[in-house]
């Protein structure tokens, strides 16, 4: 189990730091706002396939990454390009708002 956690953290850290376009959702399994966002994030992943990679980071399991990105509340969404933060917002967001964030920076 610990090996899986280490592998996941390494993979997510690499994606956030190096992949071209990434939207990271920092969430917690106990967070009611995150639970409400879950179906929306799944739909967002489908809509953004081939445009931006959507990565989900559990703040309890990947606290090192959460600390690195100074996550103070969940959910927090961060749009990154090659490791640089372009946009960040916390709280429940609409599918349209997430899509607009990507379109604003990718156009």
N, C-alpha and C positions, 0 to 999 in steps of 0.2 A: 504494500500500500504506500509506504513512504517513497519507494522508487517511482511509483506512478505520479505522486505529488511533485517530486523533484523534476521529473520529465515534463510534466504539464507546465510548471513554473518556468522552466528553461525555454520551452516552446513559446509560451506567451510572451516572455521577456524578449525573445528574439524577434517575434512578429511585431511587437509594439515598437521596438527600436529600429528595425530594419526594413520591414515590408513597405511597399510603395504607399498604398492607401489603406488605413485601418480605422475602423470605428470600434472603440473599446467600450464595453459596458461593464462597469464595476458594480457588482451586486452582492447581496447577502441572501442566503436561503430563508432567513427568519424575517426579512423585510417585507411588510405588506405592499409597499409601493412597487418593489421589485416583482413580487408575485403578480400584481396587476399588469405589469409591463411585459411579462413573459410571452404571451401570445403575440403582442405587438412586435417584440424583438424578433421572434421567429419569422413573422411576415416581412419585417425589414430585411432580414438575412436573405430571404427569397428574392425580394425586389432589388437588392443591391448586388446579387451574384454577378461576378464579372466586372463590377464597378468599384466596390470597396469590400475588403474583408471585414466581417463582423466577428470580434473576439469577445468572449464573456469571461470575466475574471471574478471569481468568488473571493471577496475581501478577507474572509476568515481563513480560507485555505491558502491564499496567496498574499499573505499580509506584507511580505517584502515588496511586492509590486505595488500594492495599495499605498504603502508608506512612500515609496519612490515617487508616485504620482500625487501624493498628498490628498488622498481621498478622505474626506471628512463626513460625507453623507452618501447614502445609496438610494436609488441608483445614480451613478455619475457616468455620463457619456463623454468620451474624449475622441475627437477626430485627429488622427496623426498622419503625417506623410514623412516617411523615412525617419521616424523618431521625433519629429518636431510637432508639438501640439499646435493645432490650427484653431480648434474650437473646443469648448468644454461647457457642459451644462449639467446640473444635478436636478433630480426630481423626475416626476412622471411627465413624459413628453408624448406628443402625438406622432403618429407615423409620418404625417406631413412635415412636422418640424424637423425630425431626424433627416428625412430626405432633403429638405431645404438646406440643411447644414452642409450636406455632401455637395449638393448642386452649387452652392455659393462658392465653394473652394475649388471644385473640379472644373468649373467653366472658364 
